[in-house]
Amino acid sequence: MGAVFGPSFTYHRQWLSDDGKDWCLEFKAEIEGDNKSVVEGVDLVKLNDEGKIVDFRVLARPPNAVEALKNAMMRRVPGPMAR
C-alpha cells in the first residue's frame, strides 16, 4: 500500500474501546493515476485476549477513489496472482 499512497497516507483520528481490543483508525490518502483521487476511510481492528489481530476491515469512500485504489494496487500485483 505504501507504494500506492506514498507519503500522502495519514491517520487523523482514532477511537479505542475501553478494553483496548477494538480500534477505529480514520485515514486519508491521495491515489496517483490518470486522475489524482483522494480516498478517505477507516480501519476497523479487533484484537483477541493475546493482543493478536483477529479481524481487520477497511471501509473507504468515495467510490471513484476506491476504484482508483483498486486499479493502482492491481498494477503492482504479478499477473498470476491477479487472476
N, CA, C and O atoms as CSV, one atom per row, in Angstrom:
chain,resi,resn,atom,element,x,y,z
A,1,MET,N,N,0.818,-1.188,0.000
A,1,MET,CA,C,0.000,0.000,0.000
A,1,MET,C,C,0.864,1.255,0.000
A,1,MET,O,O,0.475,2.268,-0.581
A,2,GLY,N,N,2.022,1.207,0.636
A,2,GLY,CA,C,2.875,2.377,0.679
A,2,GLY,C,C,3.290,2.838,-0.710
A,2,GLY,O,O,3.450,4.036,-0.943
A,3,ALA,N,N,3.465,1.900,-1.636
A,3,ALA,CA,C,3.843,2.262,-2.998
A,3,ALA,C,C,2.698,2.970,-3.715
A,3,ALA,O,O,2.933,3.777,-4.614
A,4,VAL,N,N,1.475,2.676,-3.328
A,4,VAL,CA,C,0.307,3.302,-3.949
A,4,VAL,C,C,0.068,4.681,-3.343
A,4,VAL,O,O,-0.168,5.644,-4.073
A,5,PHE,N,N,0.126,4.784,-2.018
A,5,PHE,CA,C,-0.170,6.043,-1.344
A,5,PHE,C,C,1.031,6.965,-1.240
A,5,PHE,O,O,0.888,8.186,-1.308
A,6,GLY,N,N,2.211,6.391,-1.076
A,6,GLY,CA,C,3.389,7.213,-0.832
A,6,GLY,C,C,3.238,7.975,0.478
A,6,GLY,O,O,2.602,7.484,1.410
A,7,PRO,N,N,3.810,9.156,0.555
A,7,PRO,CA,C,3.780,9.911,1.812
A,7,PRO,C,C,2.432,10.567,2.110
A,7,PRO,O,O,2.263,11.171,3.170
A,8,SER,N,N,1.468,10.457,1.187
A,8,SER,CA,C,0.185,11.134,1.400
A,8,SER,C,C,-0.700,10.433,2.435
A,8,SER,O,O,-1.634,11.042,2.955
A,9,PHE,N,N,-0.420,9.166,2.740
A,9,PHE,CA,C,-1.266,8.418,3.684
A,9,PHE,C,C,-1.052,8.930,5.106
A,9,PHE,O,O,0.069,8.948,5.614
A,10,THR,N,N,-2.149,9.344,5.736
A,10,THR,CA,C,-2.074,9.806,7.121
A,10,THR,C,C,-3.294,9.337,7.897
A,10,THR,O,O,-4.406,9.273,7.373
A,11,TYR,N,N,-3.055,9.014,9.155
A,11,TYR,CA,C,-4.158,8.760,10.084
A,11,TYR,C,C,-4.481,10.085,10.769
A,11,TYR,O,O,-3.585,10.837,11.153
A,12,HIS,N,N,-5.785,10.359,10.916
A,12,HIS,CA,C,-6.213,11.626,11.507
A,12,HIS,C,C,-6.775,11.480,12.912
A,12,HIS,O,O,-6.486,12.290,13.793
A,13,ARG,N,N,-7.573,10.453,13.113
A,13,ARG,CA,C,-8.203,10.260,14.425
A,13,ARG,C,C,-8.243,8.781,14.742
A,13,ARG,O,O,-8.120,7.932,13.860
A,14,GLN,N,N,-8.417,8.494,16.009
A,14,GLN,CA,C,-8.558,7.096,16.426
A,14,GLN,C,C,-9.574,6.997,17.555
A,14,GLN,O,O,-9.716,7.904,18.375
A,15,TRP,N,N,-10.256,5.899,17.572
A,15,TRP,CA,C,-11.179,5.576,18.661
A,15,TRP,C,C,-10.804,4.198,19.154
A,15,TRP,O,O,-10.605,3.283,18.355
A,16,LEU,N,N,-10.705,4.038,20.457
A,16,LEU,CA,C,-10.358,2.755,21.061
A,16,LEU,C,C,-11.424,2.384,22.076
A,16,LEU,O,O,-11.936,3.249,22.787
A,17,SER,N,N,-11.762,1.099,22.148
A,17,SER,CA,C,-12.705,0.637,23.164
A,17,SER,C,C,-12.037,0.717,24.536
A,17,SER,O,O,-10.812,0.793,24.639
A,18,ASP,N,N,-12.843,0.698,25.569
A,18,ASP,CA,C,-12.310,0.789,26.932
A,18,ASP,C,C,-11.309,-0.316,27.242
A,18,ASP,O,O,-10.349,-0.100,27.982
A,19,ASP,N,N,-11.537,-1.517,26.669
A,19,ASP,CA,C,-10.612,-2.626,26.938
A,19,ASP,C,C,-9.436,-2.662,25.962
A,19,ASP,O,O,-8.559,-3.517,26.092
A,20,GLY,N,N,-9.402,-1.743,24.980
A,20,GLY,CA,C,-8.303,-1.657,24.030
A,20,GLY,C,C,-8.302,-2.729,22.956
A,20,GLY,O,O,-7.332,-2.848,22.207
A,21,LYS,N,N,-9.373,-3.513,22.865
A,21,LYS,CA,C,-9.408,-4.608,21.896
A,21,LYS,C,C,-10.060,-4.235,20.572
A,21,LYS,O,O,-9.936,-4.972,19.594
A,22,ASP,N,N,-10.745,-3.115,20.528
A,22,ASP,CA,C,-11.394,-2.665,19.293
A,22,ASP,C,C,-10.884,-1.273,18.956
A,22,ASP,O,O,-10.912,-0.364,19.785
A,23,TRP,N,N,-10.418,-1.126,17.721
A,23,TRP,CA,C,-9.860,0.146,17.278
A,23,TRP,C,C,-10.589,0.610,16.025
A,23,TRP,O,O,-11.054,-0.202,15.226
A,24,CYS,N,N,-10.682,1.918,15.866
A,24,CYS,CA,C,-11.149,2.530,14.630
A,24,CYS,C,C,-10.164,3.645,14.312
A,24,CYS,O,O,-10.005,4.586,15.089
A,25,LEU,N,N,-9.502,3.533,13.162
A,25,LEU,CA,C,-8.457,4.476,12.768
A,25,LEU,C,C,-8.880,5.171,11.477
A,25,LEU,O,O,-9.040,4.519,10.445
A,26,GLU,N,N,-9.060,6.477,11.530
A,26,GLU,CA,C,-9.503,7.241,10.357
A,26,GLU,C,C,-8.290,7.670,9.528
A,26,GLU,O,O,-7.302,8.159,10.076
A,27,PHE,N,N,-8.369,7.482,8.197
A,27,PHE,CA,C,-7.252,7.828,7.329
A,27,PHE,C,C,-7.700,8.615,6.101
A,27,PHE,O,O,-8.883,8.694,5.772
A,28,LYS,N,N,-6.704,9.188,5.443
A,28,LYS,CA,C,-6.914,9.909,4.192
A,28,LYS,C,C,-5.648,9.749,3.364
A,28,LYS,O,O,-4.545,9.739,3.910
A,29,ALA,N,N,-5.802,9.623,2.031
A,29,ALA,CA,C,-4.637,9.467,1.163
A,29,ALA,C,C,-4.988,9.864,-0.261
A,29,ALA,O,O,-6.151,9.827,-0.662
A,30,GLU,N,N,-3.972,10.241,-1.014
A,30,GLU,CA,C,-4.122,10.520,-2.436
A,30,GLU,C,C,-3.729,9.275,-3.215
A,30,GLU,O,O,-2.762,8.593,-2.873
A,31,ILE,N,N,-4.486,8.986,-4.260
A,31,ILE,CA,C,-4.199,7.856,-5.134
A,31,ILE,C,C,-3.652,8.421,-6.436
A,31,ILE,O,O,-4.339,9.172,-7.128
A,32,GLU,N,N,-2.429,8.063,-6.766
A,32,GLU,CA,C,-1.828,8.531,-8.013
A,32,GLU,C,C,-2.405,7.739,-9.175
A,32,GLU,O,O,-2.752,6.567,-9.026
A,33,GLY,N,N,-2.503,8.369,-10.308
A,33,GLY,CA,C,-3.003,7.707,-11.507
A,33,GLY,C,C,-3.363,8.740,-12.546
A,33,GLY,O,O,-2.868,9.866,-12.507
A,34,ASP,N,N,-4.237,8.359,-13.496
A,34,ASP,CA,C,-4.648,9.278,-14.546
A,34,ASP,C,C,-5.256,10.546,-13.952
A,34,ASP,O,O,-4.939,11.660,-14.371
A,35,ASN,N,N,-6.121,10.360,-12.984
A,35,ASN,CA,C,-6.718,11.481,-12.256
A,35,ASN,C,C,-6.425,11.269,-10.787
A,35,ASN,O,O,-6.760,10.223,-10.232
A,36,LYS,N,N,-5.806,12.245,-10.154
A,36,LYS,CA,C,-5.487,12.097,-8.742
A,36,LYS,C,C,-6.800,12.046,-7.953
A,36,LYS,O,O,-7.647,12.928,-8.096
A,37,SER,N,N,-6.963,11.025,-7.132
A,37,SER,CA,C,-8.158,10.855,-6.315
A,37,SER,C,C,-7.765,10.885,-4.845
A,37,SER,O,O,-6.642,10.535,-4.480
A,38,VAL,N,N,-8.697,11.304,-4.020
A,38,VAL,CA,C,-8.479,11.294,-2.575
A,38,VAL,C,C,-9.439,10.277,-1.972
A,38,VAL,O,O,-10.652,10.358,-2.163
A,39,VAL,N,N,-8.875,9.321,-1.241
A,39,VAL,CA,C,-9.676,8.305,-0.567
A,39,VAL,C,C,-9.667,8.610,0.932
A,39,VAL,O,O,-8.634,8.962,1.502
A,40,GLU,N,N,-10.831,8.467,1.552
A,40,GLU,CA,C,-10.972,8.620,2.994
A,40,GLU,C,C,-11.601,7.343,3.526
A,40,GLU,O,O,-12.388,6.698,2.834
A,41,GLY,N,N,-11.256,6.979,4.750
A,41,GLY,CA,C,-11.851,5.775,5.290
A,41,GLY,C,C,-11.427,5.500,6.707
A,41,GLY,O,O,-10.794,6.320,7.372
A,42,VAL,N,N,-11.804,4.301,7.151
A,42,VAL,CA,C,-11.442,3.849,8.486
A,42,VAL,C,C,-10.949,2.410,8.418
A,42,VAL,O,O,-11.427,1.609,7.614
A,43,ASP,N,N,-9.985,2.098,9.279
A,43,ASP,CA,C,-9.558,0.728,9.527
A,43,ASP,C,C,-10.236,0.301,10.825
A,43,ASP,O,O,-10.115,0.982,11.843
A,44,LEU,N,N,-10.945,-0.817,10.793
A,44,LEU,CA,C,-11.571,-1.376,11.984
A,44,LEU,C,C,-10.767,-2.610,12.384
A,44,LEU,O,O,-10.652,-3.555,11.603
A,45,VAL,N,N,-10.222,-2.607,13.571
A,45,VAL,CA,C,-9.324,-3.671,14.029
A,45,VAL,C,C,-9.860,-4.262,15.323
A,45,VAL,O,O,-10.250,-3.534,16.235
A,46,LYS,N,N,-9.878,-5.599,15.395
A,46,LYS,CA,C,-10.294,-6.303,16.610
A,46,LYS,C,C,-9.165,-7.217,17.054
A,46,LYS,O,O,-8.621,-7.976,16.252
A,47,LEU,N,N,-8.813,-7.142,18.337
A,47,LEU,CA,C,-7.755,-7.970,18.918
A,47,LEU,C,C,-8.364,-9.040,19.826
A,47,LEU,O,O,-9.431,-8.841,20.408
A,48,ASN,N,N,-7.673,-10.171,19.938
A,48,ASN,CA,C,-8.104,-11.192,20.892
A,48,ASN,C,C,-7.437,-10.925,22.255
A,48,ASN,O,O,-6.755,-9.915,22.430
A,49,ASP,N,N,-7.639,-11.822,23.194
A,49,ASP,CA,C,-7.084,-11.631,24.540
A,49,ASP,C,C,-5.556,-11.622,24.559
A,49,ASP,O,O,-4.949,-11.070,25.477
A,50,GLU,N,N,-4.931,-12.235,23.540
A,50,GLU,CA,C,-3.461,-12.247,23.464
A,50,GLU,C,C,-2.912,-11.017,22.734
A,50,GLU,O,O,-1.698,-10.877,22.585
A,51,GLY,N,N,-3.795,-10.132,22.282
A,51,GLY,CA,C,-3.361,-8.934,21.576
A,51,GLY,C,C,-3.092,-9.145,20.097
A,51,GLY,O,O,-2.502,-8.284,19.445
A,52,LYS,N,N,-3.526,-10.296,19.555
A,52,LYS,CA,C,-3.339,-10.579,18.135
A,52,LYS,C,C,-4.569,-10.129,17.354
A,52,LYS,O,O,-5.694,-10.218,17.845
A,53,ILE,N,N,-4.343,-9.646,16.140
A,53,ILE,CA,C,-5.454,-9.203,15.291
A,53,ILE,C,C,-6.268,-10.410,14.858
A,53,ILE,O,O,-5.728,-11.372,14.312
A,54,VAL,N,N,-7.576,-10.353,15.107
A,54,VAL,CA,C,-8.474,-11.428,14.682
A,54,VAL,C,C,-9.447,-10.959,13.604
A,54,VAL,O,O,-10.092,-11.778,12.949
A,55,ASP,N,N,-9.556,-9.651,13.419
A,55,ASP,CA,C,-10.409,-9.111,12.365
A,55,ASP,C,C,-9.854,-7.747,11.964
A,55,ASP,O,O,-9.512,-6.927,12.816
A,56,PHE,N,N,-9.771,-7.520,10.655
A,56,PHE,CA,C,-9.281,-6.250,10.128
A,56,PHE,C,C,-10.128,-5.898,8.921
A,56,PHE,O,O,-10.143,-6.632,7.933
A,57,ARG,N,N,-10.831,-4.782,8.993
A,57,ARG,CA,C,-11.685,-4.355,7.890
A,57,ARG,C,C,-11.332,-2.929,7.504
A,57,ARG,O,O,-10.996,-2.099,8.349
A,58,VAL,N,N,-11.417,-2.667,6.211
A,58,VAL,CA,C,-11.179,-1.324,5.708
A,58,VAL,C,C,-12.455,-0.855,5.019
A,58,VAL,O,O,-12.970,-1.515,4.116
A,59,LEU,N,N,-12.946,0.280,5.452
A,59,LEU,CA,C,-14.106,0.907,4.827
A,59,LEU,C,C,-13.609,2.206,4.217
A,59,LEU,O,O,-12.964,3.005,4.896
A,60,ALA,N,N,-13.909,2.426,2.925
A,60,ALA,CA,C,-13.370,3.599,2.237
A,60,ALA,C,C,-14.421,4.223,1.322
A,60,ALA,O,O,-15.388,3.578,0.917
A,61,ARG,N,N,-14.200,5.489,1.015
A,61,ARG,CA,C,-15.082,6.255,0.153
A,61,ARG,C,C,-14.276,7.345,-0.522
A,61,ARG,O,O,-13.145,7.561,-0.089
A,62,PRO,N,N,-14.723,8.027,-1.502
A,62,PRO,CA,C,-15.893,7.791,-2.342
A,62,PRO,C,C,-15.617,6.666,-3.344
A,62,PRO,O,O,-14.470,6.256,-3.522
A,63,PRO,N,N,-16.663,6.173,-3.992
A,63,PRO,CA,C,-16.495,5.029,-4.897
A,63,PRO,C,C,-15.446,5.237,-5.989
A,63,PRO,O,O,-14.710,4.304,-6.311
A,64,ASN,N,N,-15.360,6.434,-6.563
A,64,ASN,CA,C,-14.372,6.637,-7.630
A,64,ASN,C,C,-12.940,6.531,-7.094
A,64,ASN,O,O,-12.055,6.064,-7.812
A,65,ALA,N,N,-12.696,6.951,-5.858
A,65,ALA,CA,C,-11.368,6.832,-5.263
A,65,ALA,C,C,-11.055,5.382,-4.901
A,65,ALA,O,O,-9.910,4.947,-5.018
A,66,VAL,N,N,-12.059,4.639,-4.467
A,66,VAL,CA,C,-11.874,3.219,-4.161
A,66,VAL,C,C,-11.521,2.469,-5.446
A,66,VAL,O,O,-10.651,1.598,-5.436
A,67,GLU,N,N,-12.183,2.798,-6.536
A,67,GLU,CA,C,-11.876,2.177,-7.828
A,67,GLU,C,C,-10.457,2.531,-8.268
A,67,GLU,O,O,-9.736,1.669,-8.772
A,68,ALA,N,N,-10.048,3.783,-8.085
A,68,ALA,CA,C,-8.683,4.196,-8.428
A,68,ALA,C,C,-7.668,3.447,-7.569
A,68,ALA,O,O,-6.611,3.055,-8.063
A,69,LEU,N,N,-7.979,3.243,-6.289
A,69,LEU,CA,C,-7.101,2.492,-5.393
A,69,LEU,C,C,-6.965,1.053,-5.869
A,69,LEU,O,O,-5.859,0.517,-5.936
A,70,LYS,N,N,-8.078,0.438,-6.194
A,70,LYS,CA,C,-8.065,-0.947,-6.686
A,70,LYS,C,C,-7.204,-1.050,-7.944
A,70,LYS,O,O,-6.378,-1.956,-8.056
A,71,ASN,N,N,-7.389,-0.140,-8.879
A,71,ASN,CA,C,-6.617,-0.176,-10.122
A,71,ASN,C,C,-5.132,0.034,-9.870
A,71,ASN,O,O,-4.302,-0.645,-10.475
A,72,ALA,N,N,-4.787,0.956,-8.991
A,72,ALA,CA,C,-3.377,1.207,-8.680
A,72,ALA,C,C,-2.738,-0.003,-8.019
A,72,ALA,O,O,-1.583,-0.325,-8.298
A,73,MET,N,N,-3.473,-0.670,-7.151
A,73,MET,CA,C,-2.929,-1.850,-6.478
A,73,MET,C,C,-2.789,-3.017,-7.453
A,73,MET,O,O,-1.805,-3.754,-7.396
A,74,MET,N,N,-3.754,-3.190,-8.337
A,74,MET,CA,C,-3.700,-4.304,-9.289
A,74,MET,C,C,-2.530,-4.162,-10.266
A,74,MET,O,O,-2.014,-5.165,-10.759
A,75,ARG,N,N,-2.112,-2.936,-10.548
A,75,ARG,CA,C,-0.946,-2.742,-11.422
A,75,ARG,C,C,0.327,-3.251,-10.771
A,75,ARG,O,O,1.318,-3.491,-11.460
A,76,ARG,N,N,0.317,-3.417,-9.465
A,76,ARG,CA,C,1.512,-3.863,-8.743
A,76,ARG,C,C,1.481,-5.346,-8.406
A,76,ARG,O,O,2.443,-5.876,-7.850
A,77,VAL,N,N,0.388,-6.019,-8.737
A,77,VAL,CA,C,0.255,-7.442,-8.432
A,77,VAL,C,C,0.711,-8.234,-9.652
A,77,VAL,O,O,0.261,-7.951,-10.762
A,78,PRO,N,N,1.588,-9.213,-9.478
A,78,PRO,CA,C,2.010,-10.044,-10.612
A,78,PRO,C,C,0.804,-10.713,-11.264
A,78,PRO,O,O,-0.141,-11.108,-10.581
A,79,GLY,N,N,0.844,-10.834,-12.580
A,79,GLY,CA,C,-0.264,-11.379,-13.373
A,79,GLY,C,C,-0.930,-12.625,-12.803
A,79,GLY,O,O,-2.149,-12.623,-12.625
A,80,PRO,N,N,-0.175,-13.703,-12.506
A,80,PRO,CA,C,-0.815,-14.913,-11.989
A,80,PRO,C,C,-1.566,-14.691,-10.677
A,80,PRO,O,O,-2.595,-15.323,-10.439
A,81,MET,N,N,-1.067,-13.810,-9.835
A,81,MET,CA,C,-1.745,-13.553,-8.561
A,81,MET,C,C,-3.036,-12.770,-8.772
A,81,MET,O,O,-3.997,-12.964,-8.027
A,82,ALA,N,N,-3.078,-11.902,-9.758
A,82,ALA,CA,C,-4.260,-11.085,-10.020
A,82,ALA,C,C,-5.427,-11.935,-10.500
A,82,ALA,O,O,-6.584,-11.570,-10.295
A,83,ARG,N,N,-5.135,-13.064,-11.135
A,83,ARG,CA,C,-6.207,-13.926,-11.622
A,83,ARG,C,C,-6.753,-14.715,-10.476
A,83,ARG,O,O,-7.673,-15.513,-10.659
